[in-house]
Amino acid sequence: MMATRPTASPVLALDGVRKTYRLGTHVVPALQGVDLQLQPGEMLALTGPSGSGKSTILNLAGLIDSADAGQILLRGQDVTQLDTASATLLRRDAIGFVFQSFNLVPVMTVAENVDYPLFLAGVPAAERQQRVAAMLEAVGLHEHAQHRPDALSGGQRQRVAIARALVKRPALVIADEPTASLDSHTADQVLDLMREQGHGHGAAFLVATHDARLLGRCDRAIALLDGKIQ
């Protein structure tokens, strides 16, 4: 596996992070003092059985949820106590998401789906057009720019999702089981694309997966069990 550069400033750092959920009268300790760092351009896999804490880490890193204790730094900024509006803006500007189910907007074309994050961020139209075209070229989908998602294969839809995540040049990309619905050949292509584009753009990938195919392509893997790193 590729060694990370210890002198780099981490894109993401979790220090002693704890998270508990309440289900009726039951208290579920989802994370029990997790420490991890993620460097620029690095692809880190989170592994472990269902309920081990993978999704909780993704939700905390993606500013979708907040920790009960510990500190979370994104690009050196303490995000632990951010209010909802500040968290939304930071998530929009600094984080991209790739999902197992693609989460593309079905009534939008491929180009419109990729353009949407730039539109939300207020990027001028001419620059948006250039960046979308370059990103679709990079993922091999420029000829499908005007197609709707339902005209694409699963692998093509995931490539659109990767393009959408990277077009705004995020510091961090969060990928939740990105290859689970893909066959082996398509999964290999998608993983190669994630590595190539992530390294090329300096984006760090935090990937939750049960897929053994993905582990060999990541720079590191961390195993979780009962909310703790093994």
Biotite code that builds the C-alpha atoms (Angstrom):
import biotite.structure as struc

atoms = struc.array([
    struc.Atom([0.000, 0.000, 0.000], chain_id="A", res_id=1, res_name="MET", atom_name="CA", element="C"),
    struc.Atom([1.114, 3.546, -0.653], chain_id="A", res_id=2, res_name="MET", atom_name="CA", element="C"),
    struc.Atom([2.591, 5.346, 2.347], chain_id="A", res_id=3, res_name="ALA", atom_name="CA", element="C"),
    struc.Atom([1.116, 8.679, 3.264], chain_id="A", res_id=4, res_name="THR", atom_name="CA", element="C"),
    struc.Atom([3.245, 11.751, 3.679], chain_id="A", res_id=5, res_name="ARG", atom_name="CA", element="C"),
    struc.Atom([3.412, 12.551, 7.378], chain_id="A", res_id=6, res_name="PRO", atom_name="CA", element="C"),
    struc.Atom([4.437, 16.144, 6.746], chain_id="A", res_id=7, res_name="THR", atom_name="CA", element="C"),
    struc.Atom([1.216, 16.947, 4.850], chain_id="A", res_id=8, res_name="ALA", atom_name="CA", element="C"),
    struc.Atom([-1.491, 18.889, 6.623], chain_id="A", res_id=9, res_name="SER", atom_name="CA", element="C"),
    struc.Atom([-4.471, 16.540, 7.081], chain_id="A", res_id=10, res_name="PRO", atom_name="CA", element="C"),
    struc.Atom([-7.654, 17.259, 5.160], chain_id="A", res_id=11, res_name="VAL", atom_name="CA", element="C"),
    struc.Atom([-9.621, 15.540, 7.932], chain_id="A", res_id=12, res_name="LEU", atom_name="CA", element="C"),
    struc.Atom([-8.681, 14.746, 11.523], chain_id="A", res_id=13, res_name="ALA", atom_name="CA", element="C"),
    struc.Atom([-10.800, 13.048, 14.188], chain_id="A", res_id=14, res_name="LEU", atom_name="CA", element="C"),
    struc.Atom([-9.500, 13.157, 17.753], chain_id="A", res_id=15, res_name="ASP", atom_name="CA", element="C"),
    struc.Atom([-11.239, 11.157, 20.471], chain_id="A", res_id=16, res_name="GLY", atom_name="CA", element="C"),
    struc.Atom([-14.589, 11.348, 18.687], chain_id="A", res_id=17, res_name="VAL", atom_name="CA", element="C"),
    struc.Atom([-17.572, 9.786, 20.418], chain_id="A", res_id=18, res_name="ARG", atom_name="CA", element="C"),
    struc.Atom([-21.164, 9.473, 19.247], chain_id="A", res_id=19, res_name="LYS", atom_name="CA", element="C"),
    struc.Atom([-24.145, 7.859, 20.967], chain_id="A", res_id=20, res_name="THR", atom_name="CA", element="C"),
    struc.Atom([-27.609, 7.260, 19.575], chain_id="A", res_id=21, res_name="TYR", atom_name="CA", element="C"),
    struc.Atom([-30.770, 6.655, 21.562], chain_id="A", res_id=22, res_name="ARG", atom_name="CA", element="C"),
    struc.Atom([-33.304, 4.127, 20.286], chain_id="A", res_id=23, res_name="LEU", atom_name="CA", element="C"),
    struc.Atom([-36.223, 4.366, 22.670], chain_id="A", res_id=24, res_name="GLY", atom_name="CA", element="C"),
    struc.Atom([-34.812, 3.437, 26.054], chain_id="A", res_id=25, res_name="THR", atom_name="CA", element="C"),
    struc.Atom([-31.681, 1.895, 24.535], chain_id="A", res_id=26, res_name="HIS", atom_name="CA", element="C"),
    struc.Atom([-28.385, 3.774, 24.292], chain_id="A", res_id=27, res_name="VAL", atom_name="CA", element="C"),
    struc.Atom([-26.196, 2.705, 21.357], chain_id="A", res_id=28, res_name="VAL", atom_name="CA", element="C"),
    struc.Atom([-22.510, 3.796, 21.485], chain_id="A", res_id=29, res_name="PRO", atom_name="CA", element="C"),
    struc.Atom([-21.842, 4.265, 17.770], chain_id="A", res_id=30, res_name="ALA", atom_name="CA", element="C"),
    struc.Atom([-18.293, 5.615, 18.165], chain_id="A", res_id=31, res_name="LEU", atom_name="CA", element="C"),
    struc.Atom([-16.130, 5.155, 21.234], chain_id="A", res_id=32, res_name="GLN", atom_name="CA", element="C"),
    struc.Atom([-13.135, 7.477, 20.996], chain_id="A", res_id=33, res_name="GLY", atom_name="CA", element="C"),
    struc.Atom([-12.085, 7.317, 17.333], chain_id="A", res_id=34, res_name="VAL", atom_name="CA", element="C"),
    struc.Atom([-8.841, 8.908, 16.124], chain_id="A", res_id=35, res_name="ASP", atom_name="CA", element="C"),
    struc.Atom([-7.911, 9.130, 12.432], chain_id="A", res_id=36, res_name="LEU", atom_name="CA", element="C"),
    struc.Atom([-6.245, 11.433, 9.929], chain_id="A", res_id=37, res_name="GLN", atom_name="CA", element="C"),
    struc.Atom([-6.744, 11.691, 6.177], chain_id="A", res_id=38, res_name="LEU", atom_name="CA", element="C"),
    struc.Atom([-4.127, 13.337, 3.966], chain_id="A", res_id=39, res_name="GLN", atom_name="CA", element="C"),
    struc.Atom([-4.584, 15.229, 0.664], chain_id="A", res_id=40, res_name="PRO", atom_name="CA", element="C"),
    struc.Atom([-4.906, 12.827, -2.271], chain_id="A", res_id=41, res_name="GLY", atom_name="CA", element="C"),
    struc.Atom([-5.243, 9.806, 0.015], chain_id="A", res_id=42, res_name="GLU", atom_name="CA", element="C"),
    struc.Atom([-7.950, 7.171, -0.342], chain_id="A", res_id=43, res_name="MET", atom_name="CA", element="C"),
    struc.Atom([-8.857, 5.651, 3.032], chain_id="A", res_id=44, res_name="LEU", atom_name="CA", element="C"),
    struc.Atom([-11.240, 2.696, 3.353], chain_id="A", res_id=45, res_name="ALA", atom_name="CA", element="C"),
    struc.Atom([-13.410, 2.126, 6.406], chain_id="A", res_id=46, res_name="LEU", atom_name="CA", element="C"),
    struc.Atom([-14.299, -1.543, 6.817], chain_id="A", res_id=47, res_name="THR", atom_name="CA", element="C"),
    struc.Atom([-16.264, -3.543, 9.344], chain_id="A", res_id=48, res_name="GLY", atom_name="CA", element="C"),
    struc.Atom([-19.648, -5.204, 9.799], chain_id="A", res_id=49, res_name="PRO", atom_name="CA", element="C"),
    struc.Atom([-22.945, -3.338, 9.785], chain_id="A", res_id=50, res_name="SER", atom_name="CA", element="C"),
    struc.Atom([-23.245, -1.316, 12.967], chain_id="A", res_id=51, res_name="GLY", atom_name="CA", element="C"),
    struc.Atom([-19.479, -0.966, 13.411], chain_id="A", res_id=52, res_name="SER", atom_name="CA", element="C"),
    struc.Atom([-19.510, 2.825, 13.018], chain_id="A", res_id=53, res_name="GLY", atom_name="CA", element="C"),
    struc.Atom([-18.622, 3.360, 9.349], chain_id="A", res_id=54, res_name="LYS", atom_name="CA", element="C"),
    struc.Atom([-21.749, 5.329, 8.472], chain_id="A", res_id=55, res_name="SER", atom_name="CA", element="C"),
    struc.Atom([-21.456, 7.382, 11.645], chain_id="A", res_id=56, res_name="THR", atom_name="CA", element="C"),
    struc.Atom([-17.938, 8.479, 10.692], chain_id="A", res_id=57, res_name="ILE", atom_name="CA", element="C"),
    struc.Atom([-19.152, 9.402, 7.190], chain_id="A", res_id=58, res_name="LEU", atom_name="CA", element="C"),
    struc.Atom([-22.028, 11.441, 8.627], chain_id="A", res_id=59, res_name="ASN", atom_name="CA", element="C"),
    struc.Atom([-19.733, 13.283, 11.036], chain_id="A", res_id=60, res_name="LEU", atom_name="CA", element="C"),
    struc.Atom([-17.037, 13.922, 8.417], chain_id="A", res_id=61, res_name="ALA", atom_name="CA", element="C"),
    struc.Atom([-19.713, 15.088, 5.957], chain_id="A", res_id=62, res_name="GLY", atom_name="CA", element="C"),
    struc.Atom([-21.144, 17.546, 8.524], chain_id="A", res_id=63, res_name="LEU", atom_name="CA", element="C"),
    struc.Atom([-24.494, 15.778, 8.368], chain_id="A", res_id=64, res_name="ILE", atom_name="CA", element="C"),
    struc.Atom([-24.350, 14.923, 12.070], chain_id="A", res_id=65, res_name="ASP", atom_name="CA", element="C"),
    struc.Atom([-22.388, 16.224, 15.067], chain_id="A", res_id=66, res_name="SER", atom_name="CA", element="C"),
    struc.Atom([-20.200, 14.453, 17.594], chain_id="A", res_id=67, res_name="ALA", atom_name="CA", element="C"),
    struc.Atom([-21.030, 14.150, 21.285], chain_id="A", res_id=68, res_name="ASP", atom_name="CA", element="C"),
    struc.Atom([-17.378, 14.480, 22.313], chain_id="A", res_id=69, res_name="ALA", atom_name="CA", element="C"),
    struc.Atom([-13.943, 14.880, 20.763], chain_id="A", res_id=70, res_name="GLY", atom_name="CA", element="C"),
    struc.Atom([-12.754, 17.169, 17.971], chain_id="A", res_id=71, res_name="GLN", atom_name="CA", element="C"),
    struc.Atom([-13.182, 17.079, 14.195], chain_id="A", res_id=72, res_name="ILE", atom_name="CA", element="C"),
    struc.Atom([-10.972, 19.251, 11.983], chain_id="A", res_id=73, res_name="LEU", atom_name="CA", element="C"),
    struc.Atom([-11.700, 19.812, 8.274], chain_id="A", res_id=74, res_name="LEU", atom_name="CA", element="C"),
    struc.Atom([-8.879, 21.586, 6.437], chain_id="A", res_id=75, res_name="ARG", atom_name="CA", element="C"),
    struc.Atom([-7.613, 22.601, 9.876], chain_id="A", res_id=76, res_name="GLY", atom_name="CA", element="C"),
    struc.Atom([-10.915, 24.174, 10.921], chain_id="A", res_id=77, res_name="GLN", atom_name="CA", element="C"),
    struc.Atom([-12.645, 22.880, 14.035], chain_id="A", res_id=78, res_name="ASP", atom_name="CA", element="C"),
    struc.Atom([-16.117, 21.935, 12.809], chain_id="A", res_id=79, res_name="VAL", atom_name="CA", element="C"),
    struc.Atom([-17.322, 20.398, 16.063], chain_id="A", res_id=80, res_name="THR", atom_name="CA", element="C"),
    struc.Atom([-19.457, 23.346, 17.129], chain_id="A", res_id=81, res_name="GLN", atom_name="CA", element="C"),
    struc.Atom([-20.528, 24.773, 13.767], chain_id="A", res_id=82, res_name="LEU", atom_name="CA", element="C"),
    struc.Atom([-24.092, 26.032, 13.535], chain_id="A", res_id=83, res_name="ASP", atom_name="CA", element="C"),
    struc.Atom([-26.360, 24.553, 10.869], chain_id="A", res_id=84, res_name="THR", atom_name="CA", element="C"),
    struc.Atom([-25.931, 27.391, 8.350], chain_id="A", res_id=85, res_name="ALA", atom_name="CA", element="C"),
    struc.Atom([-22.125, 27.382, 8.604], chain_id="A", res_id=86, res_name="SER", atom_name="CA", element="C"),
    struc.Atom([-22.013, 23.592, 8.317], chain_id="A", res_id=87, res_name="ALA", atom_name="CA", element="C"),
    struc.Atom([-24.199, 23.718, 5.195], chain_id="A", res_id=88, res_name="THR", atom_name="CA", element="C"),
    struc.Atom([-21.935, 26.273, 3.504], chain_id="A", res_id=89, res_name="LEU", atom_name="CA", element="C"),
    struc.Atom([-18.758, 24.366, 4.366], chain_id="A", res_id=90, res_name="LEU", atom_name="CA", element="C"),
    struc.Atom([-20.293, 21.092, 3.172], chain_id="A", res_id=91, res_name="ARG", atom_name="CA", element="C"),
    struc.Atom([-21.305, 22.769, -0.106], chain_id="A", res_id=92, res_name="ARG", atom_name="CA", element="C"),
    struc.Atom([-17.844, 24.218, -0.718], chain_id="A", res_id=93, res_name="ASP", atom_name="CA", element="C"),
    struc.Atom([-15.429, 21.614, 0.663], chain_id="A", res_id=94, res_name="ALA", atom_name="CA", element="C"),
    struc.Atom([-17.098, 18.178, 0.475], chain_id="A", res_id=95, res_name="ILE", atom_name="CA", element="C"),
    struc.Atom([-18.262, 15.959, -2.374], chain_id="A", res_id=96, res_name="GLY", atom_name="CA", element="C"),
    struc.Atom([-20.441, 12.859, -1.993], chain_id="A", res_id=97, res_name="PHE", atom_name="CA", element="C"),
    struc.Atom([-20.607, 9.594, -3.957], chain_id="A", res_id=98, res_name="VAL", atom_name="CA", element="C"),
    struc.Atom([-23.386, 7.149, -3.075], chain_id="A", res_id=99, res_name="PHE", atom_name="CA", element="C"),
    struc.Atom([-24.108, 3.488, -3.828], chain_id="A", res_id=100, res_name="GLN", atom_name="CA", element="C"),
    struc.Atom([-27.420, 4.501, -5.440], chain_id="A", res_id=101, res_name="SER", atom_name="CA", element="C"),
    struc.Atom([-25.797, 7.365, -7.443], chain_id="A", res_id=102, res_name="PHE", atom_name="CA", element="C"),
    struc.Atom([-28.426, 9.942, -6.282], chain_id="A", res_id=103, res_name="ASN", atom_name="CA", element="C"),
    struc.Atom([-28.547, 11.685, -9.648], chain_id="A", res_id=104, res_name="LEU", atom_name="CA", element="C"),
    struc.Atom([-31.451, 13.976, -10.509], chain_id="A", res_id=105, res_name="VAL", atom_name="CA", element="C"),
    struc.Atom([-33.439, 11.967, -13.102], chain_id="A", res_id=106, res_name="PRO", atom_name="CA", element="C"),
    struc.Atom([-34.983, 14.957, -14.901], chain_id="A", res_id=107, res_name="VAL", atom_name="CA", element="C"),
    struc.Atom([-31.574, 16.602, -15.424], chain_id="A", res_id=108, res_name="MET", atom_name="CA", element="C"),
    struc.Atom([-29.103, 15.721, -18.161], chain_id="A", res_id=109, res_name="THR", atom_name="CA", element="C"),
    struc.Atom([-25.645, 14.402, -17.312], chain_id="A", res_id=110, res_name="VAL", atom_name="CA", element="C"),
    struc.Atom([-24.174, 17.886, -17.816], chain_id="A", res_id=111, res_name="ALA", atom_name="CA", element="C"),
    struc.Atom([-26.874, 19.491, -15.654], chain_id="A", res_id=112, res_name="GLU", atom_name="CA", element="C"),
    struc.Atom([-26.272, 17.000, -12.840], chain_id="A", res_id=113, res_name="ASN", atom_name="CA", element="C"),
    struc.Atom([-22.550, 17.769, -12.846], chain_id="A", res_id=114, res_name="VAL", atom_name="CA", element="C"),
    struc.Atom([-23.213, 21.498, -13.132], chain_id="A", res_id=115, res_name="ASP", atom_name="CA", element="C"),
    struc.Atom([-25.641, 21.627, -10.209], chain_id="A", res_id=116, res_name="TYR", atom_name="CA", element="C"),
    struc.Atom([-23.075, 21.958, -7.362], chain_id="A", res_id=117, res_name="PRO", atom_name="CA", element="C"),
    struc.Atom([-21.394, 24.819, -9.225], chain_id="A", res_id=118, res_name="LEU", atom_name="CA", element="C"),
    struc.Atom([-24.758, 26.509, -9.760], chain_id="A", res_id=119, res_name="PHE", atom_name="CA", element="C"),
    struc.Atom([-25.503, 26.253, -6.030], chain_id="A", res_id=120, res_name="LEU", atom_name="CA", element="C"),
    struc.Atom([-22.085, 27.721, -5.231], chain_id="A", res_id=121, res_name="ALA", atom_name="CA", element="C"),
    struc.Atom([-22.722, 30.731, -7.464], chain_id="A", res_id=122, res_name="GLY", atom_name="CA", element="C"),
    struc.Atom([-19.987, 29.997, -9.999], chain_id="A", res_id=123, res_name="VAL", atom_name="CA", element="C"),
    struc.Atom([-20.434, 32.170, -13.142], chain_id="A", res_id=124, res_name="PRO", atom_name="CA", element="C"),
    struc.Atom([-22.113, 30.390, -16.066], chain_id="A", res_id=125, res_name="ALA", atom_name="CA", element="C"),
    struc.Atom([-19.148, 30.564, -18.460], chain_id="A", res_id=126, res_name="ALA", atom_name="CA", element="C"),
    struc.Atom([-16.782, 29.059, -15.900], chain_id="A", res_id=127, res_name="GLU", atom_name="CA", element="C"),
    struc.Atom([-19.363, 26.404, -14.999], chain_id="A", res_id=128, res_name="ARG", atom_name="CA", element="C"),
    struc.Atom([-19.652, 25.358, -18.625], chain_id="A", res_id=129, res_name="GLN", atom_name="CA", element="C"),
    struc.Atom([-15.876, 25.025, -18.979], chain_id="A", res_id=130, res_name="GLN", atom_name="CA", element="C"),
    struc.Atom([-15.449, 23.064, -15.754], chain_id="A", res_id=131, res_name="ARG", atom_name="CA", element="C"),
    struc.Atom([-18.337, 20.702, -16.504], chain_id="A", res_id=132, res_name="VAL", atom_name="CA", element="C"),
    struc.Atom([-17.009, 20.004, -20.007], chain_id="A", res_id=133, res_name="ALA", atom_name="CA", element="C"),
    struc.Atom([-13.500, 19.328, -18.675], chain_id="A", res_id=134, res_name="ALA", atom_name="CA", element="C"),
    struc.Atom([-14.820, 17.055, -15.929], chain_id="A", res_id=135, res_name="MET", atom_name="CA", element="C"),
    struc.Atom([-16.999, 15.030, -18.296], chain_id="A", res_id=136, res_name="LEU", atom_name="CA", element="C"),
    struc.Atom([-14.011, 14.660, -20.621], chain_id="A", res_id=137, res_name="GLU", atom_name="CA", element="C"),
    struc.Atom([-11.924, 13.433, -17.694], chain_id="A", res_id=138, res_name="ALA", atom_name="CA", element="C"),
    struc.Atom([-14.440, 10.719, -16.774], chain_id="A", res_id=139, res_name="VAL", atom_name="CA", element="C"),
    struc.Atom([-15.063, 9.725, -20.404], chain_id="A", res_id=140, res_name="GLY", atom_name="CA", element="C"),
    struc.Atom([-18.658, 10.916, -20.618], chain_id="A", res_id=141, res_name="LEU", atom_name="CA", element="C"),
    struc.Atom([-18.445, 14.019, -22.811], chain_id="A", res_id=142, res_name="HIS", atom_name="CA", element="C"),
    struc.Atom([-20.437, 12.255, -25.533], chain_id="A", res_id=143, res_name="GLU", atom_name="CA", element="C"),
    struc.Atom([-23.249, 11.605, -23.030], chain_id="A", res_id=144, res_name="HIS", atom_name="CA", element="C"),
    struc.Atom([-23.514, 15.185, -21.751], chain_id="A", res_id=145, res_name="ALA", atom_name="CA", element="C"),
    struc.Atom([-27.099, 15.645, -22.983], chain_id="A", res_id=146, res_name="GLN", atom_name="CA", element="C"),
    struc.Atom([-28.363, 12.207, -21.949], chain_id="A", res_id=147, res_name="HIS", atom_name="CA", element="C"),
    struc.Atom([-30.569, 11.614, -18.937], chain_id="A", res_id=148, res_name="ARG", atom_name="CA", element="C"),
    struc.Atom([-29.326, 9.237, -16.196], chain_id="A", res_id=149, res_name="PRO", atom_name="CA", element="C"),
    struc.Atom([-31.878, 6.545, -17.129], chain_id="A", res_id=150, res_name="ASP", atom_name="CA", element="C"),
    struc.Atom([-30.151, 6.202, -20.525], chain_id="A", res_id=151, res_name="ALA", atom_name="CA", element="C"),
    struc.Atom([-26.839, 5.256, -18.860], chain_id="A", res_id=152, res_name="LEU", atom_name="CA", element="C"),
    struc.Atom([-25.436, 2.044, -17.427], chain_id="A", res_id=153, res_name="SER", atom_name="CA", element="C"),
    struc.Atom([-24.748, 1.714, -13.702], chain_id="A", res_id=154, res_name="GLY", atom_name="CA", element="C"),
    struc.Atom([-21.043, 2.304, -14.227], chain_id="A", res_id=155, res_name="GLY", atom_name="CA", element="C"),
    struc.Atom([-21.722, 5.408, -16.304], chain_id="A", res_id=156, res_name="GLN", atom_name="CA", element="C"),
    struc.Atom([-24.069, 6.779, -13.652], chain_id="A", res_id=157, res_name="ARG", atom_name="CA", element="C"),
    struc.Atom([-21.402, 6.277, -10.996], chain_id="A", res_id=158, res_name="GLN", atom_name="CA", element="C"),
    struc.Atom([-18.911, 8.129, -13.203], chain_id="A", res_id=159, res_name="ARG", atom_name="CA", element="C"),
    struc.Atom([-21.399, 11.004, -13.419], chain_id="A", res_id=160, res_name="VAL", atom_name="CA", element="C"),
    struc.Atom([-21.641, 10.952, -9.625], chain_id="A", res_id=161, res_name="ALA", atom_name="CA", element="C"),
    struc.Atom([-17.838, 11.088, -9.323], chain_id="A", res_id=162, res_name="ILE", atom_name="CA", element="C"),
    struc.Atom([-17.704, 13.972, -11.800], chain_id="A", res_id=163, res_name="ALA", atom_name="CA", element="C"),
    struc.Atom([-20.383, 15.810, -9.804], chain_id="A", res_id=164, res_name="ARG", atom_name="CA", element="C"),
    struc.Atom([-18.456, 15.245, -6.568], chain_id="A", res_id=165, res_name="ALA", atom_name="CA", element="C"),
    struc.Atom([-15.143, 16.470, -7.994], chain_id="A", res_id=166, res_name="LEU", atom_name="CA", element="C"),
    struc.Atom([-16.249, 19.342, -10.248], chain_id="A", res_id=167, res_name="VAL", atom_name="CA", element="C"),
    struc.Atom([-16.345, 21.805, -7.358], chain_id="A", res_id=168, res_name="LYS", atom_name="CA", element="C"),
    struc.Atom([-12.758, 20.801, -6.416], chain_id="A", res_id=169, res_name="ARG", atom_name="CA", element="C"),
    struc.Atom([-13.546, 19.619, -2.882], chain_id="A", res_id=170, res_name="PRO", atom_name="CA", element="C"),
    struc.Atom([-10.944, 18.908, -0.248], chain_id="A", res_id=171, res_name="ALA", atom_name="CA", element="C"),
    struc.Atom([-12.823, 15.780, 0.837], chain_id="A", res_id=172, res_name="LEU", atom_name="CA", element="C"),
    struc.Atom([-14.942, 13.224, -1.041], chain_id="A", res_id=173, res_name="VAL", atom_name="CA", element="C"),
    struc.Atom([-17.124, 10.896, 1.011], chain_id="A", res_id=174, res_name="ILE", atom_name="CA", element="C"),
    struc.Atom([-18.057, 7.664, -0.748], chain_id="A", res_id=175, res_name="ALA", atom_name="CA", element="C"),
    struc.Atom([-20.599, 5.280, 0.791], chain_id="A", res_id=176, res_name="ASP", atom_name="CA", element="C"),
    struc.Atom([-20.357, 1.781, -0.750], chain_id="A", res_id=177, res_name="GLU", atom_name="CA", element="C"),
    struc.Atom([-19.577, 3.275, -4.194], chain_id="A", res_id=178, res_name="PRO", atom_name="CA", element="C"),
    struc.Atom([-19.042, -0.102, -5.918], chain_id="A", res_id=179, res_name="THR", atom_name="CA", element="C"),
    struc.Atom([-21.691, -2.239, -4.215], chain_id="A", res_id=180, res_name="ALA", atom_name="CA", element="C"),
    struc.Atom([-24.119, -2.162, -7.135], chain_id="A", res_id=181, res_name="SER", atom_name="CA", element="C"),
    struc.Atom([-21.493, -2.607, -9.873], chain_id="A", res_id=182, res_name="LEU", atom_name="CA", element="C"),
    struc.Atom([-20.113, -5.725, -11.552], chain_id="A", res_id=183, res_name="ASP", atom_name="CA", element="C"),
    struc.Atom([-16.407, -6.478, -11.113], chain_id="A", res_id=184, res_name="SER", atom_name="CA", element="C"),
    struc.Atom([-15.212, -5.003, -14.413], chain_id="A", res_id=185, res_name="HIS", atom_name="CA", element="C"),
    struc.Atom([-17.209, -1.801, -13.945], chain_id="A", res_id=186, res_name="THR", atom_name="CA", element="C"),
    struc.Atom([-16.153, -1.567, -10.300], chain_id="A", res_id=187, res_name="ALA", atom_name="CA", element="C"),
    struc.Atom([-12.498, -1.745, -11.344], chain_id="A", res_id=188, res_name="ASP", atom_name="CA", element="C"),
    struc.Atom([-13.021, 1.089, -13.816], chain_id="A", res_id=189, res_name="GLN", atom_name="CA", element="C"),
    struc.Atom([-14.786, 3.245, -11.244], chain_id="A", res_id=190, res_name="VAL", atom_name="CA", element="C"),
    struc.Atom([-12.084, 2.633, -8.632], chain_id="A", res_id=191, res_name="LEU", atom_name="CA", element="C"),
    struc.Atom([-9.328, 3.507, -11.106], chain_id="A", res_id=192, res_name="ASP", atom_name="CA", element="C"),
    struc.Atom([-11.198, 6.697, -11.945], chain_id="A", res_id=193, res_name="LEU", atom_name="CA", element="C"),
    struc.Atom([-11.608, 7.637, -8.286], chain_id="A", res_id=194, res_name="MET", atom_name="CA", element="C"),
    struc.Atom([-7.892, 7.149, -7.637], chain_id="A", res_id=195, res_name="ARG", atom_name="CA", element="C"),
    struc.Atom([-6.810, 8.975, -10.793], chain_id="A", res_id=196, res_name="GLU", atom_name="CA", element="C"),
    struc.Atom([-9.122, 11.934, -10.329], chain_id="A", res_id=197, res_name="GLN", atom_name="CA", element="C"),
    struc.Atom([-8.640, 12.076, -6.561], chain_id="A", res_id=198, res_name="GLY", atom_name="CA", element="C"),
    struc.Atom([-4.868, 12.166, -6.852], chain_id="A", res_id=199, res_name="HIS", atom_name="CA", element="C"),
    struc.Atom([-5.029, 14.571, -9.765], chain_id="A", res_id=200, res_name="GLY", atom_name="CA", element="C"),
    struc.Atom([-7.237, 17.052, -7.910], chain_id="A", res_id=201, res_name="HIS", atom_name="CA", element="C"),
    struc.Atom([-5.676, 16.520, -4.466], chain_id="A", res_id=202, res_name="GLY", atom_name="CA", element="C"),
    struc.Atom([-9.018, 15.395, -3.073], chain_id="A", res_id=203, res_name="ALA", atom_name="CA", element="C"),
    struc.Atom([-8.972, 12.981, -0.143], chain_id="A", res_id=204, res_name="ALA", atom_name="CA", element="C"),
    struc.Atom([-11.445, 10.078, -0.317], chain_id="A", res_id=205, res_name="PHE", atom_name="CA", element="C"),
    struc.Atom([-13.085, 8.586, 2.769], chain_id="A", res_id=206, res_name="LEU", atom_name="CA", element="C"),
    struc.Atom([-14.751, 5.370, 1.634], chain_id="A", res_id=207, res_name="VAL", atom_name="CA", element="C"),
    struc.Atom([-17.041, 3.043, 3.593], chain_id="A", res_id=208, res_name="ALA", atom_name="CA", element="C"),
    struc.Atom([-17.138, -0.389, 2.009], chain_id="A", res_id=209, res_name="THR", atom_name="CA", element="C"),
    struc.Atom([-17.763, -4.096, 2.394], chain_id="A", res_id=210, res_name="HIS", atom_name="CA", element="C"),
    struc.Atom([-16.176, -4.639, -1.045], chain_id="A", res_id=211, res_name="ASP", atom_name="CA", element="C"),
    struc.Atom([-12.856, -6.513, -0.937], chain_id="A", res_id=212, res_name="ALA", atom_name="CA", element="C"),
    struc.Atom([-12.130, -5.317, -4.499], chain_id="A", res_id=213, res_name="ARG", atom_name="CA", element="C"),
    struc.Atom([-11.883, -1.773, -3.222], chain_id="A", res_id=214, res_name="LEU", atom_name="CA", element="C"),
    struc.Atom([-9.450, -2.428, -0.376], chain_id="A", res_id=215, res_name="LEU", atom_name="CA", element="C"),
    struc.Atom([-6.517, -3.228, -2.645], chain_id="A", res_id=216, res_name="GLY", atom_name="CA", element="C"),
    struc.Atom([-6.996, 0.080, -4.475], chain_id="A", res_id=217, res_name="ARG", atom_name="CA", element="C"),
    struc.Atom([-6.981, 2.218, -1.333], chain_id="A", res_id=218, res_name="CYS", atom_name="CA", element="C"),
    struc.Atom([-3.887, 3.697, 0.266], chain_id="A", res_id=219, res_name="ASP", atom_name="CA", element="C"),
    struc.Atom([-4.995, 2.511, 3.698], chain_id="A", res_id=220, res_name="ARG", atom_name="CA", element="C"),
    struc.Atom([-7.805, 0.574, 5.328], chain_id="A", res_id=221, res_name="ALA", atom_name="CA", element="C"),
    struc.Atom([-9.126, 0.981, 8.865], chain_id="A", res_id=222, res_name="ILE", atom_name="CA", element="C"),
    struc.Atom([-11.228, -1.779, 10.426], chain_id="A", res_id=223, res_name="ALA", atom_name="CA", element="C"),
    struc.Atom([-14.013, -0.799, 12.815], chain_id="A", res_id=224, res_name="LEU", atom_name="CA", element="C"),
    struc.Atom([-15.818, -2.961, 15.320], chain_id="A", res_id=225, res_name="LEU", atom_name="CA", element="C"),
    struc.Atom([-18.403, -1.753, 17.852], chain_id="A", res_id=226, res_name="ASP", atom_name="CA", element="C"),
    struc.Atom([-17.428, 1.871, 17.318], chain_id="A", res_id=227, res_name="GLY", atom_name="CA", element="C"),
    struc.Atom([-13.705, 1.356, 17.836], chain_id="A", res_id=228, res_name="LYS", atom_name="CA", element="C"),
    struc.Atom([-10.745, 1.136, 15.458], chain_id="A", res_id=229, res_name="ILE", atom_name="CA", element="C"),
    struc.Atom([-9.218, -2.313, 15.605], chain_id="A", res_id=230, res_name="GLN", atom_name="CA", element="C"),
])
